[in-house]
Amino acid sequence: MNRRSRTGWILIGACVLLAPRAFCATPAETVRAKWEEAEALGKKFNPDVNVSVVKLLEAAAQAARRSGDPKLVGEACEKLGSGYFLKLTQPRKAVGAYEEALAAYRSLKDAEGVYRVLRTLAFRYQAMEDYGKAIKAFEELLTLRPDGGGKKELAEAQREALSPAEKQNFFSAKVLGFDRTEPYEGLVRCLAGQGDADGAFHWSENLKARLLAEAIGRGKSGAGFTLPPDLAARQESLETRIRGLRAEMDGLFRSGDDAGYAAKEEHLRAARSEMELLVSDLRRSHPEYAATRFPTPLKASDVALEPGETLLAFEVTGEKSFLFLLDGATKKASAREIPLSRDALERLALQYRDYFEGVGSAADLGGFKAAVGKKLHDALFGAAPASLPETASVIIVPDETLGLVPFESLPVALPKAEKMGEGDHGPFPMGVTYLGDRFPVSYAQSATSLSLLRSLAKAGSAGEGALAVVDPVFSVGDSRIAGSSQPKQDEASMQLMGAIKAWERMGAAGTRRRAPSGKAGAAQTPGQAPAAPEEDVFPRLSKTHEIGESFKTLFGPAATVLEGSEARKERVIALPFGRYRFVAFGTHGILDGDIPYIREPALVLSQVGVSEGKDGFLTMSEVMGLKVPADVVALTACRTGVGRRLSGEGVLGMGRAFQYAGASSVLMSMWSVEEGATVAMTNSFFGHLKSGKPAGEALRLARADVRRKGYEHPFYWSAFVLVSR
C-alpha cells in the first residue's frame, strides 16, 4: 500500500471514530433518538410543531422497518398511530399504523401488545362507523389472555381456570388497566349503531347475567344456594381438575410444547364434557342454583314478558348509553341512543338523587327542582313513553348509577312556572305529572334474572298468614327497657328510617356515648371522668308499631307480629316462612361498611337480649339462605333497594336477596324515609293487597292514598319501589 493509500484509510478511520454518534447508530438507537426528539418537541404543546412531531415519528417507523425487528416495528408504528390521531387528527392514517403494529405484535405472540393495540383499533373502527371491523375486534378482545397463557378463548371459558374466590371478581378486575367489561359495552354500541337492536340487547344481557352470577356468588351462603354433598363434591372435583389442566396447558404453551399442549387439551375437552353433563343435570334437579351459577344470557325473543308489559332496559357505557324497549306482545327490541357519556349521565342522575338523600326536615322539601328531574327524564326516554299504550305496565332494568334513581318520580310534564304549594307535611311541587302517574312501574335486575325468577318454582307454597316484624329494641336506653316514657318528637323534624353514620362511636347494645355535659350526674370514683349518658345509634321507630296493629286488624288470627324485644334475629330466622303470604319489616337498614364488622347490607333487629356470640343484624347472605315463598315482602328500612356499590354489578341489595329467597314481589326503599309516611304507605299497600289487588296496582293506589293525606311531595311516596317476578 502506498503512502497516499495509507493516508486515505487513516482519514476514513478518523472520520468514523470522530463522526457524530447518529452516523453509526444502530437502527434501534436511530428509532429511539427520533422518539426522544419527537417527545421533546411535543412537550411544547404548540400546534404548529405537530407536523414536525409526526414527521419524526414517521422517520422512526421507517428506520424500524429497515431494521427488520418486529418488536421495534410494533412499538414505532403504535407511536406513529398515536401521532396521526392525537397530533394531526387523521384517524384513517392512525388506523393504518395501528394495523401494522398489530401485525408485528401478532408475529411475536406479544399478548400484551396485541391486546393493547387491538383495543385501540376497536375504538377507532367504532368512531369511524366501520362497525364490521369494530365488532370483530371487540369479539377478539373477549377471547384474548394478556398474560400470554393458552390459546384464544371466550372470557367465560377463561374463568374456569380460576378459583371460586377469583371467579367472583373476574369481571370487576381490569386487564392491562382497562375494564374487562369494555368489549361487551363496545359490542352493544356497535350493534346498536348497525341497527341490530336484538344483537345489542343480547350482549347487554350477556354482561348483566355474568355480573349477576358474581353478585350472587359474593352474597350467597345459605341452603338455597348450596347443593347436596354428592353433587357439591362432583362439581368441586371437576372444577379442580379443570383448573389443574388449564395451569398445565399454560406452562406447555409458553414453553412451545405443542404436542404436550394438544394432549392436555384432549383431557380438558373430556373434563368440560363431564361438566356440561353436570350442569345439564343441575338445571333439572336444582334449577335456581344452576341458573344463577351458570347463567345463560337471553335473546329478546326469549324474555318472559306478558302481553301488555314493556321492558325498558338501560345499558350505560363510556361514551354513550342506550335504552332498549322490548314489547311483551311482539318480543321485538328497539334501541334508543342516549347521547351522554357515563360521567355526564352519572352527574345528572346524582344531581337529582342527592336532593332526596339530603332531606332532613320539612323545610328541606322546598328545595326540590322538578326541572332537574324533567331533564333526566328527557335524556333517558326522549319521546319513548308517549309511544307506549296507556295500559302498559313498565318494567325498568336500570344500569350502574341509574339503579339509584326513583323513576316513578321523574316529571314527564311541568307547569309553565314551577310553584310550591303548602301541605300538611310541608311544601310540594304543584302541577307536576310524574312517570308513576302515567304507568305502573316495577323493576328487575336484568331481563335474564326476571325470566329466571318467573320460570322457577317458588320455594314452597305460601300460606295465608301475614308476618310483621316491627319496632325492635335497639338499646338498653329504650323506654320499654328503662321503664321511662318515650320522648316526644319535635314536630318540625323528621324521624327517618335511616341507618347509623358515626359507627366509630358505637358501643355495646346499639348505643354510643355523648360528650360529657359537665352537669351533675351519678356518683363517680375520684379522678374518674363523669359518666356520659348514652345516645341511641339506631333511634327507636315507635310508629312502626302501627304496622303491627294494622296487620292484626287486616289479617286477624292469621297475623304474626314480632315487636320490641321479640323482634330478635334468632326468632326471625326460626320462623316458618312458608305460612306467610305477606311479610313486612319495620326497622332500620344498613349498607356494607356502615358498621365495620358487617360487610354487607342488613336489617337491624333487636339489639338487646341477643345471645352470646350472636348479633342483631339480619344480613343479605342470611336472607338468601332462607326459603321465603311470600307473595309480597315489604322492607321499610332505609336504602333496602340500594346495593353494595353504586355500580351495575352492585345492585344485589336486601330487596333482591328476599326475591332470590323465593318472594314473588319485594317492596323496598331507595333512601331514608320519613317514618309517618312509611307507616301510612305500608298500611295502605297491604290493605289493597288484602282486597285482592296485584302488587303493582296496590302500590299505585297506596301512593295515591298517602298523597291525599298530605304526603304529596315525591320525597314521601317515590322512595318505595317494587321488584316483581
Secondary structure, DSSP 8 states (H G I E B T S, - for coil): --HHHHHHHHHHHHHHHHS-GGGG--HHHHHHHHHHHHHHHHTT--GGGHHHHHHHHHHHHHHHHHHT-HHHHHHHHHHHHHHHHHHS--HHHHHHHHHHHHHHHHHHT-HHHHHHHHHHHHHHHHHTT-HHHHHHHHHHHTT--TT--SS---HHHHGGGS-HHHHTTTTTSEETTEETTHHHHHHHHHHHHTT-HHHHHHHHHHHHHHHHHHHHHHH--SGGG---HHHHHHHHHHHHHHHHHHHHHHHHHHHT-HHHHHHHHHHHHHHHHHHHHHHHHHHHH-HHHHHHHS-----GGGS---TTEEEEEEEE-SS-EEEEEEETTT--EEEEEE---HHHHHHHHHHHHHHHHT--BGGGGGG--HHHHHHHHHHHHTTGGGGS-TT-EEEEE--GGGGG--GGGSEEE--SS--EEEETTEEEESS-EEHHHHS-EEE-S-HHHHHHHHHS--SS---SEEEEEEEE--STTSHHHH--------TTB--B----S-GGGB-GGGEEE-----S--S---TT------EEESS---GGGHHHHHHHHHHHGGGEEEEEETT--HHHHHTS-GGGEEEEEEES-EE-TTSBTTB-S-EEE---SS--TT--SEEEHHHHHTS----SEEEE-STTTT--SSSSGGG---HHHHHHHTT-SEEEEESS--BHHHHHHHHHHHHHHHHTT--HHHHHHHHHHHHHHTT--SHHHHSSEEEEE-
